[in-house]
Amino acid sequence: MLANAKKMVGSLTEVAIALLALAVVASLLVGPENMAFLGDVVGNITALVKQLGSAGLAGLIALGVVLALFQK
């Protein structure tokens, strides 16, 4: 049962990452002002990277944890 839940969460994560990649490409192609329901995806990612960068060591550790979670 736990294995099934783990597979489902992994599948949902893969779908979310694919949708995020699609949103980034669409935002770059048509511009953030034309992305009615997705908003400024690229701007949000840039702000997140700046926030992690200004956090110093804590930001680096948080980035490492996030990358470890996304690796298979």
C-alpha positions, 0 to 999 in steps of 0.5 A, a space after each residue: 500500500 505504501 509502495 503504491 502511494 509512493 509510485 503515485 506521488 512520483 508520477 504526480 511529481 513527474 507530471 508537475 515537472 513536465 507541466 512546469 517545463 511546458 509553462 516555461 517554454 510557453 512563457 518564453 515563446 509568447 511572453 508572460 503578459 499573454 499567459 493568462 492563467 499561468 502568470 509569470 513562470 520565468 519571473 517566479 523561478 528567477 525570484 526563487 533562485 535569487 532568494 536562495 542565492 541571498 540566503 547563503 549557506 541555508 539556501 545552498 542546503 535547501 537547493 541540495 535537498 530539493 535536487 536530492 528529492 528530484 533525483 531518481 
